[in-house]
Amino acid sequence: MKSLISFVILLFAALTHALSSAGDRLLVVLEDVAEKQLYSKFLADLEGRGFQVNYETPKTDGLSLFHLGEKSYDHVLFLPTRSKGLGPNLTPKILLDFINADGNILLALSASQPAPTSIVSLLLELDIHLPTDRQGLVVDHFNYDESSSPEKHDVLLLPAPGPLRGDVRDFFSPASPSGELLAFPNGMGQTLGSGALLTPILRSPPTAYSYNPKEQTEVVDDLFASGAQLSLVSAVQARNSARFTVIGSAEMLSDKWFDAKVKKVGEKKEVGTINREFAKRVSAWTFKEIGVLRVNWIEHHLNEVGQSNASNPKIYRIKNDVTYSISLSEYSWDKYIPFTVPESDELQLEFSMLSPFHRLKLNPVISSEDSTTYSVSFKLPDQHGIFNFKVNHKRPFYTNVEEKVTVSVRHFAHDEWPRSFVISGAWPWIAGIAATVTGWLGFCGLWLYSRPATGAESKKTQ
C-alpha cells in the first residue's frame, strides 16, 4: 500500500513538473467568451502544454486575481476588449500587485480597438508608451503583404527577430527553412523608456511608422513614432523575475494568420507564416516555460593542503586559498537542463565588502543531466572584515540569479605568522642581531678574562 501511495505521489509530481515552472492556472480575459474561437489554435496549444485555462470577461461578477491574499491565477492573458475600462477587479494597482506577487501577464493589443484606460495606466507604470489617443496603426510601404493589404499596407511581413545582441540567447526565432515570414497585421506599436527592465523582442523595420488611423488625410503629419523607435513586441521582467509581455497585434495570434500564405511586395512566390511558432515561444517565455534559472546548491571551502577543508565555513583568514562553486539549471519546456553561458558572456563571482575586491569568471567544471557546476579558486585579499560571496547574474530573457553568502575574514593568529628566518627580507636584520650579540659576548669575554700587567700591581702594593 505504501509503495502504491509513493508511486501516485511521484506520478503527480512528474505531471506537475511537466508544466510551467510558475504554475498552470491561466486566466484569459476577452470581450466575449465566444471570441475565443478566433484564437482556437493558439488557446489549444496552451491547453496542450498543460495549462488550465479559464475564460472570463471584464464584466464577470466575482472576477478576482486574488483570494484571501493569495493569487487565484498564475498567469493572465489579455485579448482586445471594446470596454474603455476593465472594471474594479482589474485596476492598474491590482495588476501591479499581481506582478509583484510573481504573476505573469501577456497582453495583446489591436489597432482596431482603443486600449482600455487601465491597460494604458499600467503600461505607463512600466515605462511603455502608447499613442495619446490609445489607438495607433503601424504601416510599412516596403514590407507588406500584397494579397491582404494592397492599399493600407498594414500587414507587415518581417523575418524572425533574431538575438538582441551577441551575448543574449535567442528564444524567439523559429526556424524558417523555406523563407517563412512573420505576419504582423493591424498592429499597434509601442515606445519604450530607458528602464533596464525593458527589452524589445521585435522592432519595426526602418521604413515602418505609426499614425492615428482616424486621420483620413493623404499626408500624415503627426507620427507617433517610426523605425527602430517602434517596438512591436515588448517584454518587461521585474526584479522578482515576474514577466509582462506586450504583443502589438492580437490578430497575429488568430487562426487566420497561423496558416496563412503571404506574398511580400516585390517577391514572386508566396510563403507560409511562422506566427504559430513565434506565438508559442513568446507565450512560453511569458509563462516561464523557458528562460528560467534555478540555483541547486552553493559551496565554498578552503583549498589548502593540511587544512580542514570543510564546506561553507563561517570564517576565513586573510590570504587563504578558497574555492567557490555554484550549481545552476535551466528550465526548458518541461524539464530542467544544464545551464550553459553563451560564449560571449560570463558568469561572474564577486568577493566584496562595500565594493568588490575580486570579480572573477566562474568556469564550468561538472555537467550532469540537469545541472552545470561552475567554480573558481582564488586567494582572499589582505583585508579583514565582513565579506560576501555574490553572484549577480541578470541577463535579458533569463530570470535573475542573485545569491549572496556572508563570511568573516580575520587576521593572522599570533601563532600563524611565519618565522622570521623564513622571510628572506629579514636575513640582513637577523645577521645584524647575530653580529651584535657575538660582538658583545666577545667583549664580555675579553673583559672578564683579561689581566693587568704584574709590574703595576707590585708598585701599588708598596
C-alpha positions, 0 to 999 in steps of 0.5 A, a space after each residue: 500500500 505504501 509503495 502504491 501511495 509513493 508511486 501516485 505521489 511521484 506520478 503527480 509530481 512528474 505531471 506537475 513538473 511537466 508544466 510551467 515552472 510558475 504554475 498552470 492556472 491561466 486566466 484569459 480575459 476577452 470581450 466575449 467568451 465566444 471570441 475565443 474561437 478566433 484564437 482556437 489554435 493558439 488557446 489549444 496549444 496552451 491547453 496542450 502544454 498543460 495549462 488550465 485555462 479559464 475564460 472570463 470577461 471584464 464584466 464577470 461578477 466575482 472576477 478576482 486575481 486574488 483570494 484571501 491574499 493569495 493569487 487565484 491565477 498564475 498567469 493572465 492573458 489579455 485579448 482586445 476588449 471594446 470596454 474603455 475600462 476593465 472594471 474594479 477587479 482589474 485596476 492598474 494597482 491590482 495588476 501591479 500587485 499581481 506582478 509583484 506577487 510573481 504573476 505573469 501577464 501577456 497582453 495583446 493589443 489591436 489597432 482596431 480597438 482603443 486600449 482600455 484606460 487601465 491597460 494604458 495606466 499600467 503600461 505607463 507604470 512600466 515605462 511603455 508608451 502608447 499613442 495619446 489617443 490609445 489607438 495607433 496603426 503601424 504601416 510599412 510601404 516596403 514590407 507588406 503583404 500584397 494579397 491582404 493589404 494592397 492599399 493600407 499596407 498594414 500587414 507587415 511581413 518581417 523575418 524572425 527577430 533574431 538575438 538582441 545582441 551577441 551575448 543574449 540567447 535567442 528564444 524567439 526565432 523559429 526556424 524558417 527553412 523555406 523563407 517563412 515570414 512573420 505576419 504582423 497585421 493591424 498592429 499597434 506599436 509601442 515606445 519604450 523608456 530607458 528602464 533596464 527592465 525593458 527589452 524589445 523582442 521585435 522592432 519595426 523595420 526602418 521604413 515602418 511608422 505609426 499614425 492615428 488611423 482616424 486621420 483620413 488625410 493623404 499626408 500624415 503629419 503627426 507620427 507617433 513614432 517610426 523605425 527602430 523607435 517602434 517596438 512591436 513586441 515588448 517584454 518587461 521582467 521585474 526584479 522578482 523575475 515576474 514577466 509582462 509581455 506586450 504583443 502589438 497585434 492580437 490578430 497575429 495570434 488568430 487562426 487566420 494568420 497561423 496558416 496563412 500564405 503571404 506574398 511580400 511586395 516585390 517577391 514572386 512566390 508566396 510563403 507560409 507564416 511562422 506566427 504559430 511558432 513565434 506565438 508559442 515561444 513568446 507565450 512560453 517565455 511569458 509563462 516561464 516555460 523557458 528562460 528560467 534559472 534555478 540555483 541547486 546548491 552553493 559551496 565554498 571551502 578552503 583549498 589548502 593542503 593540511 587544512 580542514 577543508 570543510 564546506 561553507 565555513 563561517 570564517 576565513 583568514 586573510 590570504 587563504 586559498 578558497 574555492 567557490 562553486 555554484 550549481 545552476 539549471 535551466 528550465 526548458 519546456 518541461 524539464 530542467 537542463 544544464 545551464 550553459 553561458 553563451 560564449 560571449 558572456 560570463 558568469 561572474 563571482 564577486 568577493 566584496 565588502 562595500 565594493 568588490 575586491 575580486 570579480 572573477 569568471 566562474 568556469 564550468 567544471 561538472 555537467 550532469 543531466 540537469 545541472 552545470 557546476 561552475 567554480 573558481 579558486 582564488 586567494 582572499 585579499 589582505 583585508 579583514 572584515 565582513 565579506 560576501 560571496 555574490 553572484 549577480 547574474 541578470 541577463 535579458 530573457 533569463 530570470 535573475 540569479 542573485 545569491 549572496 553568502 556572508 563570511 568573516 575574514 580575520 587576521 593572522 593568529 599570533 601563532 600563524 605568522 611565519 618565522 622570521 628566518 623564513 622571510 628572506 627580507 629579514 636575513 640582513 636584520 637577523 645577521 645584524 642581531 647575530 653580529 651584535 650579540 657575538 660582538 658583545 659576548 666577545 667583549 664580555 669575554 675579553 673583559 672578564 678574562 683579561 689581566 693587568 700587567 704584574 709590574 703595576 700591581 707590585 708598585 701599588 702594593 708598596 
